[in-house]
């Protein structure tokens, strides 16, 4: 949906003619390209080939615009009486008549819809959207009657625009000329300047929800989930003149695939378009066309999945692989136990910081801030093992890697704790060997965000993805596609480091911006620790950073909040993959008591649980003690908090297989 000056004027004309009891508006009195864009957005329709009328939703939008015109563009204030709602309105805005709108100004577009959806989810407008939405009459500044706090929330007009957008049924009509334009466009995310198509083509694509623009200023565009399927279909199909991909064509294709039957003319059309082969077989273009139909019918995913890893965690992956290689080739005792890994990582970090000091000499102020403080401590360190332990947390890195399914804790034939790379871990290591760097959740999200119905990444996210090598000049790189795949397929396990727990506790279910999180914790944690805690929390699908700057908890996050309610203050690492595996094993061997909301375990079942968990006995026993202190496990039962932890883990992962549209070939 896109509403600019010409669309607002056309909607007013259609409404005025209807109110004047005219049966229709003649096509010659409305700019035809503008009307086509309104028709594709589900706001207008042809009553005959030359007679135009608004749809029910088009009429509602036109009436809403009239209300905003009456209020005028200047700021207005309104203080409700004490019997009013939950807040007092302090400030709002109306709109100029469309004739006064700046040329090219977008009252509504995909970026505005994204801001409205984010504000609805967070319960208030985020900092990046305040100016944009208030200027459009879609938000108001209010004061909460109970807390006395001031904030910006959606106005009645903003909520109604969102309702109209969700109720509208956009069309799907691509002719040969537009198909050729789609083939030439980059997939995105890419700068909006990479869209060389005429404005009418862009508007048609946006009206059909095939492309979307970034918050807040439409600097970046991307093909949406539907758009990606359409683009894939048109890459090898959709040939010919006239309409080449429409809802009618897609339904005809679906009917043919379902029944195996079609008229001779209908089958010939599908074959000429390249969706069906000469023997009646479904071609790749036809498969993507059916995927486009599924998405057009509302089959897009609701949630966005992400992933994050720090460069130092990738070093641990590298060291685990190196130790297994050493154990197989030279010394079987050098397999990656915790102590063997620790000694190897100490040697590795000492060599790294010696090289850094040789490179920078006395000019430590020129060293990247991330390394500077640790390098200064290295200079004065007398005990290098202690220096390593104080500046790097190997156990934490191992737990974090296991929480993302990159390694697995197991035991060797002697019963010792050892660490194995998973298949995903090996793939991540292969990528990191090409370019060792941090990969952030927001950078990965710049790619996975596009797989929703009408979303493009924020400009800052896109820029971060470029810096990390996940996005090229106009499309995801092979590395970017890999991390997007990983985000949507890897199995996450619950984990919270001490710092992540502090940040997680500072975030309510909704109603806080990212900058407010930093402000709340700035006296307890440095900004870099807060940033990485947010990255990991989002990658674990416990929080969602919205494109308008708000932060909210996901359903998994809310469940985990409840599970942690009884954890003693200051308890370190109450949630980690080892404790999770323990609780999962206890549930598997115990009996569920629904009324008591607990799983009872007989003492003789503990041996069975140990075997089920796959953990060494000493690791299992330590995890059991930690789970009891945290309140997840009682003397002979998994408590309600433990069951909530297991439920949260389920919500941290897609409930069904997620098929990405931009997979590695």
C-alpha positions in Angstrom: 0.0 0.0 0.0 1.4 3.4 -1.0 -0.5 6.7 -0.7 1.0 9.8 -2.2 -0.6 13.1 -3.3 -2.1 11.6 -6.5 -3.6 8.7 -4.6 -5.2 10.9 -2.0 -6.7 13.2 -4.6 -8.1 10.2 -6.5 -9.6 8.7 -3.4 -11.3 12.0 -2.6 -12.7 12.2 -6.1 -14.1 8.6 -6.0 -15.7 9.3 -2.6 -17.1 12.7 -3.7 -18.7 11.2 -6.8 -20.2 8.4 -4.7 -21.6 10.9 -2.1 -23.1 12.8 -5.0 -25.0 9.6 -5.9 -23.0 9.2 -9.2 -23.0 5.5 -10.1 -19.3 5.7 -10.9 -16.3 7.9 -11.8 -15.3 7.9 -15.5 -11.8 6.6 -16.1 -10.9 9.6 -18.2 -11.4 11.8 -15.1 -8.8 9.9 -13.0 -5.2 9.4 -13.8 -5.1 5.8 -15.0 -1.7 4.7 -13.6 -2.8 6.1 -10.2 -6.1 4.2 -10.3 -4.2 1.0 -11.2 -2.0 1.4 -8.2 -5.1 1.9 -5.9 -6.8 -1.1 -7.5 -3.7 -3.3 -6.9 -3.7 -2.1 -3.2 -7.3 -3.2 -2.9 -8.7 0.4 -2.5 -10.5 0.8 -5.8 -12.1 -1.3 -8.5 -13.6 -1.2 -12.0 -17.3 -1.6 -11.9 -17.0 -1.9 -15.7 -13.9 -1.5 -17.9 -14.2 2.3 -17.9 -16.2 2.9 -14.6 -14.3 3.4 -11.3 -15.6 3.0 -7.7 -13.9 2.8 -4.4 -13.9 -0.4 -2.5 -15.2 -0.5 1.1 -11.7 -0.1 2.4 -10.9 2.7 -0.1 -13.9 4.6 1.1 -12.8 4.1 4.7 -9.4 5.5 3.9 -10.8 8.4 2.0 -13.1 9.3 5.0 -10.1 9.0 7.4 -8.1 11.4 5.2 -11.0 13.9 5.3 -10.9 13.8 9.1 -7.2 14.6 9.2 -7.7 17.4 6.7 -10.3 19.0 9.0 -7.9 18.9 11.9 -5.3 20.8 9.9 -1.5 20.4 9.8 -0.7 22.5 12.9 -0.1 20.8 16.2 -3.2 20.6 18.4 -3.7 19.6 22.0 -6.6 18.0 23.7 -7.0 17.3 27.4 -9.6 14.6 28.1 -11.8 14.9 31.1 -10.9 12.9 34.2 -13.4 10.2 33.2 -11.6 9.6 30.0 -9.3 6.8 28.9 -6.1 5.5 30.4 -4.1 8.5 29.1 -4.4 12.3 28.5 -3.6 13.4 24.9 -1.0 16.2 25.0 -0.2 16.8 21.4 -1.3 15.6 17.9 -1.3 16.7 14.3 -3.7 16.6 11.3 -2.9 16.9 7.6 -2.7 19.5 4.9 -5.0 19.0 1.9 -3.2 16.7 -0.6 -2.7 19.6 -3.0 -0.2 21.1 -0.5 1.8 17.9 0.1 5.4 18.1 -1.1 6.0 16.4 -4.4 6.9 12.7 -3.9 5.9 12.8 -0.2 4.5 9.4 1.0 1.7 9.7 3.5 1.6 5.9 3.7 4.1 3.3 2.3 5.7 0.1 3.4 8.0 2.0 5.8 5.1 3.7 7.5 3.2 0.4 7.8 6.3 -1.1 9.4 6.4 1.7 12.0 2.7 1.3 12.7 3.1 -2.4 13.3 6.1 -1.9 15.5 4.3 0.7 17.6 1.3 -1.5 18.0 3.5 -4.4 19.2 5.6 -2.3 21.6 2.6 -0.4 23.0 4.2 2.9 21.9 6.0 4.6 19.0 9.7 4.0 18.9 12.2 6.9 18.7 12.9 6.5 14.9 9.2 6.7 14.1 8.0 9.6 16.3 8.6 12.4 13.9 7.4 10.5 10.9 4.1 9.2 12.4 3.2 12.5 14.2 3.7 14.5 11.0 1.1 12.2 9.3 -1.5 12.4 12.0 -0.9 8.8 12.9 0.5 9.2 16.4 -0.1 11.4 19.4 1.9 12.4 22.5 0.2 11.3 25.7 0.6 11.2 29.5 -0.3 8.0 31.3 -2.8 8.8 34.0 -1.5 6.2 36.4 2.3 6.5 36.0 2.3 10.2 34.9 4.9 9.2 32.2 4.7 10.9 28.8 5.2 8.9 25.6 4.0 8.7 22.0 1.4 6.2 20.9 -0.7 5.5 17.8 -3.6 7.8 17.3 -7.0 6.5 16.3 -6.1 7.3 12.7 -2.9 5.3 13.0 -4.8 2.3 14.3 -7.4 2.6 11.5 -4.7 2.8 8.8 -3.3 -0.4 10.2 -6.7 -2.1 10.2 -7.3 -1.0 6.6 -3.9 -2.3 5.5 -4.5 -5.7 7.1 -8.0 -6.1 5.8 -7.1 -5.1 2.2 -6.6 -7.8 -0.4 -3.9 -6.7 -2.8 -4.0 -7.8 -6.4 -1.3 -9.7 -8.3 -1.0 -8.6 -11.9 2.3 -8.6 -13.7 2.5 -8.0 -17.4 5.4 -8.7 -19.7 7.0 -5.3 -19.3 6.8 -5.3 -15.5 8.1 -8.9 -15.5 11.2 -7.8 -17.4 11.7 -5.0 -14.9 11.5 -7.4 -12.0 14.1 -9.7 -13.7 16.6 -6.8 -13.9 16.2 -5.5 -10.4 18.5 -6.7 -7.6 17.0 -8.9 -4.9 18.0 -6.5 -2.1 18.4 -5.4 0.5 19.9 -2.6 -1.6 20.0 1.2 -1.7 16.7 2.6 -3.1 18.8 4.3 -5.8 19.2 0.8 -7.3 15.6 1.0 -8.4 15.9 2.4 -11.9 12.3 1.5 -12.8 9.7 4.2 -13.5 7.7 5.4 -10.5 4.6 3.7 -11.7 6.4 0.3 -11.7 7.7 0.9 -8.2 4.3 1.9 -7.0 2.7 -1.2 -8.6 5.3 -3.5 -7.0 4.8 -1.9 -3.6 1.0 -1.9 -3.9 1.2 -5.7 -4.6 3.6 -6.0 -1.5 6.3 -7.4 -3.7 8.9 -4.8 -2.6 9.2 -2.9 0.7 11.2 0.1 2.0 13.3 0.6 5.1 12.4 2.6 8.3 12.5 5.5 8.7 13.4 7.1 5.3 13.0 4.5 2.6 16.8 4.5 2.0 16.9 0.7 1.4 14.5 -1.5 -0.5 14.1 -5.3 -0.7 11.9 -7.9 -2.4 9.5 -9.3 0.3 8.8 -13.0 0.7 6.2 -12.8 -2.0 8.5 -10.7 -4.1 11.3 -13.2 -3.8 9.0 -16.1 -5.0 7.7 -13.9 -7.9 11.3 -13.0 -8.9 12.3 -16.7 -8.8 9.3 -17.7 -10.9 10.1 -15.0 -13.5 13.7 -15.9 -13.7 12.9 -19.0 -15.8 9.2 -18.4 -16.7 6.6 -15.8 -17.3 7.5 -15.4 -21.0 5.3 -14.0 -23.7 3.1 -10.9 -24.2 0.4 -9.4 -22.0 -0.2 -10.7 -18.5 2.4 -13.3 -17.5 1.8 -13.8 -13.8 -1.6 -13.0 -12.3 -3.8 -14.5 -9.6 -6.0 -16.1 -12.4 -2.9 -17.7 -14.0 -1.7 -19.0 -10.6 -5.1 -20.5 -9.7 -5.3 -22.2 -13.1 -1.8 -23.6 -12.4 -2.8 -24.8 -9.0 -5.9 -26.5 -10.3 -3.9 -28.2 -13.0 -1.4 -29.5 -10.4 -4.1 -30.6 -8.0 -6.3 -32.4 -10.6 -4.0 -33.1 -13.5 -6.7 -31.7 -15.7 -6.9 -28.5 -17.8 -8.5 -27.4 -21.0 -6.3 -27.6 -24.1 -6.1 -23.8 -24.3 -5.4 -23.5 -20.6 -2.6 -26.1 -20.7 -1.1 -24.4 -23.8 -1.0 -21.1 -22.0 0.8 -22.5 -18.9 3.3 -24.2 -21.2 3.9 -21.0 -23.3 4.5 -19.1 -20.0 7.1 -21.7 -19.0 5.3 -22.9 -15.8 4.5 -26.4 -17.3 6.7 -28.5 -19.6 5.9 -30.0 -22.9 5.0 -33.4 -21.3 2.7 -31.6 -18.8 5.4 -31.7 -16.0 5.7 -28.9 -13.5 8.8 -26.8 -14.2 10.9 -24.9 -11.6 9.2 -21.6 -12.6 5.9 -23.3 -11.9 7.0 -24.5 -8.5 8.0 -20.9 -7.6 4.7 -19.6 -9.0 2.8 -22.0 -6.7 5.0 -20.7 -3.8 4.0 -17.2 -4.8 0.4 -18.2 -4.7 0.8 -19.6 -1.2 2.4 -16.4 0.0 -0.1 -14.2 -1.7 -2.8 -16.1 0.1 -1.3 -15.2 3.5 1.3 -18.0 3.9 4.1 -15.7 5.0 5.9 -16.2 8.3 5.1 -14.0 11.2 8.5 -14.1 13.0 12.0 -13.2 12.1 14.9 -15.5 13.1 18.5 -14.4 13.6 21.9 -15.6 14.7 25.1 -14.1 16.3 28.6 -15.2 17.0 31.7 -13.3 18.2 35.0 -13.7 16.5 36.5 -15.0 19.8 33.9 -17.8 19.9 34.9 -18.7 16.3 38.5 -19.1 17.7 37.2 -21.6 20.2 35.6 -23.6 17.3 38.9 -23.5 15.5 40.7 -24.7 18.6 38.3 -27.6 19.2 38.8 -28.8 15.6 42.6 -28.4 16.0 42.7 -30.4 19.2 40.7 -33.3 17.6 43.1 -33.3 14.7 46.1 -33.3 17.1 44.5 -36.1 19.1 44.0 -38.3 16.0 47.5 -37.6 14.5 50.0 -37.2 17.3 48.7 -37.4 20.9 45.4 -39.0 22.0 45.5 -37.1 25.3 45.2 -33.8 23.5 41.5 -34.2 22.8 39.5 -31.0 23.6 38.7 -31.3 27.3 38.1 -28.0 29.1 41.7 -27.9 30.5 43.3 -28.8 27.2 41.3 -26.1 25.4 42.1 -23.6 28.1 45.9 -24.2 27.8 45.7 -23.9 24.0 43.6 -20.7 24.2 46.0 -19.1 26.6 48.9 -19.8 24.2 46.8 -18.5 21.3 45.8 -15.3 23.1 49.3 -14.6 24.4 50.7 -14.9 20.8 47.9 -12.6 19.5 48.5 -9.8 22.0 52.2 -10.0 21.6 51.7 -9.4 17.9 49.3 -6.5 18.5 51.8 -4.8 20.9 54.6 -5.3 18.3 52.4 -3.8 15.6 51.2 -0.7 17.6 54.2 -0.2 19.9 53.6 2.8 22.1 50.6 4.0 20.0 48.0 1.9 21.9 45.5 4.8 21.5 45.4 3.8 17.8 44.4 0.2 18.6 40.7 -0.7 18.2 39.0 0.0 21.5 37.9 -3.7 21.7 41.5 -4.8 22.2 43.1 -1.7 23.8 42.2 -2.3 27.5 43.1 -6.0 27.3 46.4 -5.1 25.7 47.2 -2.7 28.5 46.5 -5.4 31.0 48.7 -7.8 29.1 51.6 -5.4 29.2 51.5 -5.4 33.0 50.5 -9.0 33.5 52.8 -11.3 35.6 50.6 -14.3 35.4 49.4 -14.9 31.8 47.0 -17.7 32.8 45.3 -15.3 35.2 45.3 -12.6 32.6 43.5 -14.9 30.2 40.9 -16.0 32.8 40.2 -12.4 33.8 39.7 -11.2 30.2 38.2 -14.2 28.4 35.6 -16.6 29.6 36.2 -20.0 27.9 33.4 -21.7 29.8 31.0 -19.0 28.8 32.1 -19.3 25.1 31.5 -23.0 25.1 28.0 -22.7 26.6 27.1 -20.0 24.1 28.3 -22.1 21.2 26.3 -25.1 22.4 23.2 -22.9 22.8 23.4 -22.3 19.1 23.9 -25.9 18.2 27.5 -25.4 17.0 29.1 -27.7 19.5 27.9 -30.5 21.8 29.2 -31.5 25.2 29.9 -35.3 25.4 32.2 -37.7 27.1 35.0 -39.8 25.8 35.6 -43.5 26.6 37.2 -42.5 29.9 34.2 -40.5 31.0 35.8 -37.2 30.6 33.9 -34.1 29.4 34.9 -33.3 25.8 33.5 -31.0 23.1 32.5 -31.9 19.6 31.8 -29.7 16.6 28.3 -30.2 15.1 27.7 -30.0 11.3 26.6 -26.4 11.7 29.7 -25.7 13.8 32.0 -27.0 11.0 30.1 -24.9 8.4 30.4 -21.7 10.6 34.2 -22.4 11.1 34.6 -22.8 7.3 33.0 -19.4 6.8 35.0 -17.8 9.6 38.3 -19.1 8.2 37.5 -17.0 5.1 37.0 -13.9 7.2 37.3 -14.0 10.9 34.8 -11.4 12.3 31.9 -10.8 14.6 28.5 -11.6 13.0 25.6 -9.7 14.7 22.0 -10.6 15.0 20.9 -7.3 13.4 23.2 -7.9 10.4 21.7 -11.4 9.9 18.2 -9.9 10.4 18.9 -7.5 7.5 18.4 -10.6 5.3 15.9 -12.7 7.2 13.7 -9.6 7.8 12.8 -9.6 4.1 11.1 -12.9 4.3 8.1 -11.4 6.0 5.1 -10.0 4.2 5.9 -6.3 3.9 9.3 -5.7 5.5 12.7 -4.4 4.7 15.6 -4.0 7.1 16.4 -0.7 8.8 19.2 1.3 7.2 21.5 0.8 10.2 21.0 -3.0 10.0 21.7 -3.1 6.3 24.9 -1.0 6.8 26.0 -3.4 9.5 25.4 -6.4 7.2 27.5 -4.8 4.5 30.4 -4.2 7.0 30.3 -7.8 8.1 30.3 -9.1 4.5 26.7 -10.5 4.6 25.3 -8.2 2.0 27.1 -7.0 -1.1 26.2 -3.9 -3.2 22.7 -5.0 -3.9 22.1 -8.6 -2.7 23.1 -11.0 0.1 26.5 -12.6 -0.3 27.0 -16.4 -0.1 28.1 -15.9 3.5 24.9 -13.9 4.2 22.7 -16.6 2.7 24.5 -19.1 4.8 23.9 -17.2 8.1 20.3 -16.6 7.1 19.9 -20.4 6.5 21.6 -21.2 9.8 19.3 -18.7 11.7 16.2 -20.4 10.3 17.3 -24.0 10.8 19.7 -24.4 13.8 18.2 -25.6 17.1 18.6 -23.1 19.8 18.9 -24.1 23.5 18.2 -21.7 26.4 21.3 -19.8 27.7 21.9 -16.6 29.6 25.3 -15.4 30.6 25.6 -13.2 33.7 25.6 -10.1 31.5 22.8 -11.3 29.3 20.7 -12.0 32.4 21.2 -8.4 33.6 20.1 -7.0 30.3 17.2 -9.5 30.0 15.9 -8.5 33.4 16.0 -4.8 32.3 13.7 -5.4 29.4 9.9 -5.5 30.0 7.6 -7.4 27.8 7.0 -4.2 25.9 7.3 -0.4 26.2 11.1 0.3 26.1 13.5 1.5 23.5 16.9 0.2 22.8 18.5 3.5 24.0 16.5 3.3 27.2 18.0 -0.2 27.8 21.5 1.3 27.5 20.6 4.2 29.8 19.2 1.8 32.5 22.4 -0.2 32.6 25.1 2.3 31.8 26.3 2.4 35.4 26.5 -1.4 35.7 27.9 -2.5 32.3 29.9 -0.9 29.5 28.1 -0.2 26.2 29.8 -3.0 24.3 28.7 -5.7 26.8 25.1 -4.4 26.6 25.3 -4.4 22.8 26.5 -8.0 22.6 23.9 -9.1 25.3 21.2 -7.6 23.0 22.7 -9.4 20.0 22.7 -12.8 21.7 19.2 -12.3 23.3 17.8 -11.6 19.9 19.7 -14.4 18.2 18.2 -16.8 20.8 14.7 -15.4 19.9 14.1 -14.0 23.5 13.8 -10.4 22.4 12.9 -8.6 19.1 14.5 -5.3 18.3 11.9 -3.5 16.1 12.8 -1.2 13.2 11.5 1.9 15.0 14.0 1.4 17.9 11.8 -0.4 20.3 12.7 -3.6 22.1 10.1 -6.2 23.1 10.2 -9.7 24.5 9.1 -12.6 22.3 6.7 -15.3 23.5 9.8 -17.4 24.4 11.2 -14.4 26.3 8.0 -14.0 28.3 8.0 -17.7 29.2 11.6 -17.5 30.3 10.9 -14.5 32.4 8.3 -16.5 34.3 10.7 -19.4 34.7 13.3 -17.1 36.2 11.0 -15.5 38.7 12.2 -17.7 41.6 16.0 -17.7 40.8 18.0 -16.2 43.7 19.4 -12.7 43.0 23.1 -12.8 41.8 22.9 -16.5 40.7 25.3 -16.8 37.8 24.3 -18.7 34.6 20.9 -20.0 35.9 20.0 -21.0 32.4 22.5 -22.8 30.1 22.4 -25.7 27.6 23.7 -28.2 30.2 21.0 -27.4 32.7 18.5 -27.6 29.9 19.7 -31.1 28.8 19.4 -32.2 32.4 15.9 -31.0 32.8 14.9 -32.4 29.4 16.3 -35.8 30.5 14.5 -35.7 33.8 11.2 -35.0 32.1 11.7 -37.8 29.7 12.1 -40.4 32.5 9.6 -39.0 35.0 5.8 -38.9 35.3 3.9 -35.7 34.6 1.4 -34.6 37.3 -0.8 -32.0 35.5 -2.6 -30.5 38.5 0.7 -30.1 40.4 2.4 -28.7 37.3 5.5 -30.8 37.9 7.2 -34.0 36.8 8.0 -36.5 39.5 11.2 -38.6 39.3 11.9 -41.7 41.2 15.5 -42.0 42.6 16.1 -45.1 40.4 15.2 -43.1 37.3 18.3 -40.8 37.7 20.6 -43.3 36.1 18.3 -43.5 33.1 18.2 -39.7 33.0 22.0 -39.6 33.0 22.1 -41.9 30.0 19.4 -40.0 28.2 21.3 -36.7 28.7 24.5 -37.9 27.2 26.5 -35.9 29.8 29.4 -37.1 31.8 28.4 -38.0 35.4 30.2 -35.2 37.1 28.7 -32.7 34.6 25.3 -34.2 35.2 25.6 -34.0 39.0 26.8 -30.4 38.9 24.0 -29.4 36.6 21.5 -31.1 38.9 22.7 -29.2 41.9 22.6 -25.9 39.9 19.0 -26.6 38.7 17.9 -27.3 42.3 19.4 -24.0 43.5 17.8 -22.1 40.6 14.4 -23.7 41.5 13.9 -25.6 38.3 14.2 -29.0 40.0 13.1 -30.1 43.5 14.4 -33.0 45.5 12.6 -35.6 43.3 10.7 -33.5 40.7 10.9 -31.0 37.8 9.1 -27.9 39.1 6.8 -25.6 37.2 9.7 -23.2 36.6 11.6 -26.1 34.9 8.6 -26.9 32.7 8.4 -23.3 31.7 12.0 -23.4 30.7 11.3 -26.4 28.5 8.3 -24.6 27.0 10.4 -21.4 26.3 13.0 -23.6 24.5 10.3 -24.8 22.1 9.3 -21.2 21.3 12.9 -20.3 20.7 12.8 -22.3 17.5 10.4 -22.4 14.5 7.5 -24.7 15.2 7.8 -26.2 11.7 10.4 -26.4 9.1 11.1 -23.0 7.7 11.9 -22.9 4.0 13.9 -19.8 3.1 13.4 -18.4 -0.3 17.0 -17.3 -0.7 18.8 -20.6 0.0 22.3 -21.6 -1.2 22.2 -23.4 -4.5 
